[in-house]
Amino acid sequence: MKQITAVVRPSKVDAIKTALVAIDILGMTINDVRGFGRQKGQIERYRGNEFTVEFLPKVRITTVVADDKVDAAIAAITEAARTGEIGDGKIFVTPVETAIRIRTGDRGETAL
């Protein structure tokens, strides 16, 4: 099993959710986060004054998938989140030792 964490634009969350559900990935956690990467923030103007917003709003989507669905999940997220502009986000994949469904006690991939 692998945990996939994607940090993406807030406007792309619904498209990513739809893309993941279409490939039968149903469980995910979503958090509103702020950060910056190569984009290094952006300059905003308010009442004629310029100021820099260093930490931009992003959304972190986390899901755990079976090993055989990792490539499909990455492709779905990439396709749904891509605008071609700087700031589209990142995807991180990390191994998961086990998963346990609390209600039933199921372990491993059956718990997903």
N, C-alpha and C positions, 0 to 999 in steps of 0.2 A: 504494500500500500504506500501511497505517496500523498503528502499534503501539498496542495497547490495554493499559493498565496499570490494574488494579483493586486497591484496597486494601480488604480485606473482613474480616469476622469469620472466625476459624478454623473455626467450626462450619458454615460455608456452602461450604467448598471443594468437597466432593463433589457438592453440588447444582449448583454452577457448572460443574464439569467435565462432569457429565452433560448439562447444558443446552448447553454448547458443542459437545460431541461430537454431540449430536442435530442440530445445524445444520451438521455437517461441518467443524468447526474442531477440528483434531486436535493441533496443536503448541502447547504452553504451558510456561512456566517458573513455578515456584512457590517463593517465599522466605518464611520466617518473619521477620517484622519486628515492631518495637514502635513505637508512636507515640501521638499524641493530636491531637484536633481540637477541635471544639466540646464534645465530651464531657469534656475536661479531666481525664482520669483518673477514678478512682473511689475511694471510701473502703472499706477492708476492715477487718474486725475479727478479731483473733486473741488469744485468751485474755483477752478483756475490754479489750484496747487497740485503739484506732483508729489506722490509718495510711493515708496516701494513696498509691495506686499511680498515678503520673503518666503512665507510658508503658504503654499497654495492648497486649497481644499481638494482632497482626493478621497477615494473610497477603497478600502481594503476588503477584498473578497477572499475568503478562505474556504476550501473544500478538501475533503479526503476522498481519494478515488482508488480503485483497484489498479494494479500495475498495468493491466492491459487497456485501461482507458486514459492513461496519462497523455499520450500523444494526441488523442482526439480532443481531450479537454483543453490542452494548450492551443491547439489549432482553433478551436471554437472561441476561446477567449481572445486570442490574437486577432482573429477575423472580426469579431464583434467590437473590439475596443479600438482598432486602428483608425486613425484619421489621417496619418501621414505627417502630422505636425509634431514638433518637439513637445514633450509632456504627455504622450500617450500612456506611459506607465511602464511597469515591469512585472514579470512573472517569476516567482521563485518556487522551486520544487525541492522538497525535503522528504527523507524517508520517515515512515511512521512504523513504529515497532508493533503496536497492536491497537485495536479499537474495541471498546466494550459498550454494548447497548445496555444502559442501566435498567430499563424496564424488564428485559427478558434475560439478561446475562449473556446474550450472544457475543462471541468474540471473533476478531479478525474481520475478513471481508463480509461475512454475513451480518455483522453489526452495522455496516454502512447502509 
